[in-house]
Amino acid sequence: MADSSSRRSLSGYTHPKYWGTWLGLGVLVLIAYLPLPVTRALGVLMGKLFYRFATERCEITRINVALCFPELSAQEKEQRVREILRNVGLSFIESAVALWAPDRKFRNLYTFEGLDILRRLEAQGKGVMLLGGHYTSLDMAGRVMGLNIECDMVYRVDRNPLLADAVARARERLSGAAIERDDVRQMVRRLRQGRRLWYAPDQDYGRSNTVFAPFFGVPAATVTATARLARMGRAVVCPFEHWRDEQGIYHVRVKEPLADFPSGDDVLDATRANEVVESVVRRYPSQYLWVHRRFKTRPEGEVTPYPPRQRKRKRNH
């Protein structure tokens, strides 16, 4: 398991401003122990609430659906938005189950294809980048990995340090290291050690170290780090897929390493990375995290399709 000694001890979060977070974490742990039909019903309810009240995220989702699925009718687009928010709600509750539920809860709950590929690459001493995307079954897939084989995960630190540390520690307890996305040195070191690293390059981080590559036919600012990390870490890159079916079974699949990757051409490599993610999203379009601004950074001369962020008003004390 990873060494998380550099993180602040959770017992250090005693300030009253963290009390609400502690309460929320307690509720999530309790949810993790509820029967699966109950947690699934809670997830569906959460999705309905998101659709009703998360107006900004709903609008972002509508814009993304309109950009990526222009062939749908207006009614079909809105139905897809409903389905996406339903899956986001499921994902929120599933994350609690994935991070804190006992192992027995996952018996007969998943399938895992490609474990033999990972074992073979491990025997060869090769580091492996698992090229995935922000699909809504992300944490469940991480738990499935942890039940079968150790894997490091790249994550973005939450603005709430208590929540960030609690989630990172839970992930490390179940599998490998939780590595901050800016800690390139640690990623490279662990890949050179023959480790496995889950990496998702499908969010918009601005213009720095990015190129424009098509995603659903729309130019999208795509990080070049996938190819760079593979090259620096002397690692192979395997597509990593996961989804849930209508019966509530989670499916995880690791595919054979991409051939001739990295190629040395940043645009070509970014395009291939986007194609890996797009191939999964086209099969399960409502299970992708469409609530983020995937196309906010535009080529020169284009305007972002999203409305300005809604700023919270500061209370006067």
Beta strands, then each sheet from edge to edge (+ up, - down):
strand 1: 110-113
strand 2: 127-131
strand 3: 152-155
strand 4: 178-180
strand 5: 196-199
strand 6: 210-215
strand 7: 218-223
strand 8: 235-244
strand 9: 250-254
sheet 1: 1+ 9+ 8- 2- 5- 3- 4-
sheet 2: 6+ 7-
end
